[in-house]
Amino acid sequence: MPTHPALEIHPATPADVPALVALIKALADYEKLAHEVTGKPEDLERALFGDRPYAEAVLAWVDGTPVGLALFFHNFSTFLMKPGIYLEDIFVQPDYRGQGIGKALLVHVGQLALERGCGRFEWSVLDWNAPAIAFYQRMGAEIKPEWQTCRVTGEALAAFGKM
């Protein structure tokens, strides 16, 4: 799987927010979750570039076109007693898959984890996404089926905060 010869990966900037939003919407379409994209571009800009950034993103560009993204943030391992990086989302436009772009994005974020002294680099994958699972396993990722995601959002989060 050779990397596309014109591929460039760069940290996102505020000027990239429209490209990030377009890629996030394409990701949501792919995952059949378009109805869950309720945030606004200004929310994303504030979260990535505001006074207290909560996440980071890198974009994959081919010939000046944004074709992929990796959005991530730091977490912490109490057992390792070190920070980690959690990859919230990775996505490559379908027309650009199979060219090494997804691998290049993963490697880029993995290198950041090493540079930052992280003890882990982890992410989740939908159980129905067999191509992604196979790809991640080929990259050396261990799929942890014994772990289940817990999520509290919306009205449940509001109620949770009042318990």
LUMKOL-382819 format. One record per residue (C-alpha): residue number from 1; chain; x, y, z. Coordinates in steps of 0.05 Angstrom, whole numbers. Layout:
residues N
<site n="NUM" chain="A" px="X" py="Y" pz="Z"/>
...
***
This chain:
residues 163
<site n="1" chain="A" px="0" py="0" pz="0"/>
<site n="2" chain="A" px="44" py="57" pz="-24"/>
<site n="3" chain="A" px="31" py="127" pz="1"/>
<site n="4" chain="A" px="3" py="175" pz="-50"/>
<site n="5" chain="A" px="62" py="214" pz="-79"/>
<site n="6" chain="A" px="29" py="282" pz="-71"/>
<site n="7" chain="A" px="7" py="269" pz="1"/>
<site n="8" chain="A" px="20" py="322" pz="54"/>
<site n="9" chain="A" px="-2" py="319" pz="127"/>
<site n="10" chain="A" px="-6" py="383" pz="167"/>
<site n="11" chain="A" px="-35" py="405" pz="233"/>
<site n="12" chain="A" px="-103" py="439" pz="222"/>
<site n="13" chain="A" px="-108" py="514" pz="229"/>
<site n="14" chain="A" px="-170" py="558" pz="240"/>
<site n="15" chain="A" px="-172" py="569" pz="164"/>
<site n="16" chain="A" px="-182" py="493" pz="156"/>
<site n="17" chain="A" px="-247" py="491" pz="196"/>
<site n="18" chain="A" px="-292" py="488" pz="133"/>
<site n="19" chain="A" px="-250" py="429" pz="106"/>
<site n="20" chain="A" px="-254" py="394" pz="174"/>
<site n="21" chain="A" px="-329" py="403" pz="177"/>
<site n="22" chain="A" px="-337" py="375" pz="107"/>
<site n="23" chain="A" px="-295" py="314" pz="124"/>
<site n="24" chain="A" px="-332" py="304" pz="190"/>
<site n="25" chain="A" px="-398" py="304" pz="152"/>
<site n="26" chain="A" px="-370" py="255" pz="101"/>
<site n="27" chain="A" px="-348" py="210" pz="159"/>
<site n="28" chain="A" px="-417" py="214" pz="190"/>
<site n="29" chain="A" px="-449" py="195" pz="124"/>
<site n="30" chain="A" px="-402" py="135" pz="118"/>
<site n="31" chain="A" px="-418" py="113" pz="189"/>
<site n="32" chain="A" px="-493" py="123" pz="176"/>
<site n="33" chain="A" px="-493" py="175" pz="232"/>
<site n="34" chain="A" px="-506" py="240" pz="194"/>
<site n="35" chain="A" px="-565" py="255" pz="240"/>
<site n="36" chain="A" px="-516" py="260" pz="298"/>
<site n="37" chain="A" px="-476" py="318" pz="268"/>
<site n="38" chain="A" px="-508" py="374" pz="307"/>
<site n="39" chain="A" px="-447" py="418" pz="322"/>
<site n="40" chain="A" px="-432" py="483" pz="286"/>
<site n="41" chain="A" px="-367" py="503" pz="253"/>
<site n="42" chain="A" px="-356" py="556" pz="307"/>
<site n="43" chain="A" px="-361" py="501" pz="360"/>
<site n="44" chain="A" px="-307" py="462" pz="326"/>
<site n="45" chain="A" px="-263" py="523" pz="317"/>
<site n="46" chain="A" px="-270" py="541" pz="391"/>
<site n="47" chain="A" px="-256" py="468" pz="412"/>
<site n="48" chain="A" px="-193" py="463" pz="369"/>
<site n="49" chain="A" px="-165" py="534" pz="371"/>
<site n="50" chain="A" px="-199" py="571" pz="429"/>
<site n="51" chain="A" px="-168" py="594" pz="494"/>
<site n="52" chain="A" px="-169" py="522" pz="520"/>
<site n="53" chain="A" px="-162" py="473" pz="462"/>
<site n="54" chain="A" px="-195" py="406" pz="476"/>
<site n="55" chain="A" px="-171" py="369" pz="415"/>
<site n="56" chain="A" px="-124" py="372" pz="356"/>
<site n="57" chain="A" px="-131" py="353" pz="283"/>
<site n="58" chain="A" px="-86" py="339" pz="225"/>
<site n="59" chain="A" px="-108" py="340" pz="153"/>
<site n="60" chain="A" px="-84" py="298" pz="95"/>
<site n="61" chain="A" px="-78" py="338" pz="31"/>
<site n="62" chain="A" px="-68" py="312" pz="-40"/>
<site n="63" chain="A" px="-55" py="364" pz="-94"/>
<site n="64" chain="A" px="-83" py="419" pz="-50"/>
<site n="65" chain="A" px="-147" py="381" pz="-34"/>
<site n="66" chain="A" px="-163" py="359" pz="37"/>
<site n="67" chain="A" px="-177" py="284" pz="32"/>
<site n="68" chain="A" px="-170" py="259" pz="103"/>
<site n="69" chain="A" px="-168" py="277" pz="176"/>
<site n="70" chain="A" px="-147" py="251" pz="243"/>
<site n="71" chain="A" px="-177" py="285" pz="304"/>
<site n="72" chain="A" px="-147" py="267" pz="372"/>
<site n="73" chain="A" px="-136" py="290" pz="444"/>
<site n="74" chain="A" px="-95" py="271" pz="504"/>
<site n="75" chain="A" px="-121" py="222" pz="556"/>
<site n="76" chain="A" px="-86" py="191" pz="615"/>
<site n="77" chain="A" px="-69" py="120" pz="637"/>
<site n="78" chain="A" px="-71" py="112" pz="712"/>
<site n="79" chain="A" px="-36" py="44" pz="707"/>
<site n="80" chain="A" px="20" py="69" pz="663"/>
<site n="81" chain="A" px="19" py="137" pz="699"/>
<site n="82" chain="A" px="31" py="170" pz="632"/>
<site n="83" chain="A" px="-10" py="210" pz="582"/>
<site n="84" chain="A" px="-37" py="178" pz="520"/>
<site n="85" chain="A" px="-68" py="199" pz="456"/>
<site n="86" chain="A" px="-139" py="180" pz="439"/>
<site n="87" chain="A" px="-157" py="182" pz="365"/>
<site n="88" chain="A" px="-229" py="205" pz="364"/>
<site n="89" chain="A" px="-237" py="200" pz="288"/>
<site n="90" chain="A" px="-197" py="182" pz="227"/>
<site n="91" chain="A" px="-227" py="187" pz="158"/>
<site n="92" chain="A" px="-203" py="185" pz="86"/>
<site n="93" chain="A" px="-250" py="203" pz="28"/>
<site n="94" chain="A" px="-270" py="139" pz="-8"/>
<site n="95" chain="A" px="-238" py="159" pz="-74"/>
<site n="96" chain="A" px="-170" py="164" pz="-39"/>
<site n="97" chain="A" px="-172" py="99" pz="0"/>
<site n="98" chain="A" px="-121" py="45" pz="-14"/>
<site n="99" chain="A" px="-66" py="95" pz="-27"/>
<site n="100" chain="A" px="-34" py="94" pz="42"/>
<site n="101" chain="A" px="-66" py="158" pz="67"/>
<site n="102" chain="A" px="-101" py="127" pz="127"/>
<site n="103" chain="A" px="-37" py="91" pz="146"/>
<site n="104" chain="A" px="2" py="157" pz="140"/>
<site n="105" chain="A" px="-48" py="192" pz="185"/>
<site n="106" chain="A" px="-44" py="137" pz="237"/>
<site n="107" chain="A" px="32" py="137" pz="235"/>
<site n="108" chain="A" px="33" py="213" pz="241"/>
<site n="109" chain="A" px="-9" py="212" pz="304"/>
<site n="110" chain="A" px="30" py="152" pz="331"/>
<site n="111" chain="A" px="94" py="191" pz="322"/>
<site n="112" chain="A" px="64" py="250" pz="360"/>
<site n="113" chain="A" px="48" py="202" pz="417"/>
<site n="114" chain="A" px="120" py="178" pz="419"/>
<site n="115" chain="A" px="148" py="249" pz="415"/>
<site n="116" chain="A" px="102" py="270" pz="473"/>
<site n="117" chain="A" px="123" py="212" pz="517"/>
<site n="118" chain="A" px="55" py="178" pz="515"/>
<site n="119" chain="A" px="46" py="107" pz="539"/>
<site n="120" chain="A" px="-14" py="92" pz="494"/>
<site n="121" chain="A" px="-45" py="108" pz="428"/>
<site n="122" chain="A" px="-115" py="82" pz="424"/>
<site n="123" chain="A" px="-182" py="90" pz="388"/>
<site n="124" chain="A" px="-248" py="55" pz="378"/>
<site n="125" chain="A" px="-277" py="23" pz="316"/>
<site n="126" chain="A" px="-349" py="5" pz="300"/>
<site n="127" chain="A" px="-360" py="-70" pz="305"/>
<site n="128" chain="A" px="-391" py="-73" pz="235"/>
<site n="129" chain="A" px="-331" py="-39" pz="201"/>
<site n="130" chain="A" px="-294" py="-102" pz="181"/>
<site n="131" chain="A" px="-247" py="-67" pz="131"/>
<site n="132" chain="A" px="-225" py="-18" pz="185"/>
<site n="133" chain="A" px="-216" py="-72" pz="237"/>
<site n="134" chain="A" px="-173" py="-113" pz="189"/>
<site n="135" chain="A" px="-132" py="-51" pz="171"/>
<site n="136" chain="A" px="-120" py="-33" pz="244"/>
<site n="137" chain="A" px="-99" py="-104" pz="260"/>
<site n="138" chain="A" px="-50" py="-104" pz="201"/>
<site n="139" chain="A" px="-22" py="-40" pz="231"/>
<site n="140" chain="A" px="-9" py="-77" pz="297"/>
<site n="141" chain="A" px="-70" py="-53" pz="337"/>
<site n="142" chain="A" px="-100" py="-100" pz="388"/>
<site n="143" chain="A" px="-176" py="-100" pz="386"/>
<site n="144" chain="A" px="-202" py="-101" pz="458"/>
<site n="145" chain="A" px="-270" py="-135" pz="454"/>
<site n="146" chain="A" px="-277" py="-139" pz="530"/>
<site n="147" chain="A" px="-282" py="-63" pz="535"/>
<site n="148" chain="A" px="-349" py="-29" pz="522"/>
<site n="149" chain="A" px="-359" py="45" pz="511"/>
<site n="150" chain="A" px="-402" py="82" pz="563"/>
<site n="151" chain="A" px="-432" py="147" pz="540"/>
<site n="152" chain="A" px="-476" py="198" pz="573"/>
<site n="153" chain="A" px="-501" py="255" pz="528"/>
<site n="154" chain="A" px="-557" py="306" pz="519"/>
<site n="155" chain="A" px="-613" py="303" pz="570"/>
<site n="156" chain="A" px="-581" py="244" pz="605"/>
<site n="157" chain="A" px="-517" py="285" pz="615"/>
<site n="158" chain="A" px="-557" py="343" pz="643"/>
<site n="159" chain="A" px="-591" py="295" pz="692"/>
<site n="160" chain="A" px="-525" py="261" pz="708"/>
<site n="161" chain="A" px="-495" py="326" pz="730"/>
<site n="162" chain="A" px="-552" py="336" pz="780"/>
<site n="163" chain="A" px="-548" py="267" pz="814"/>
***
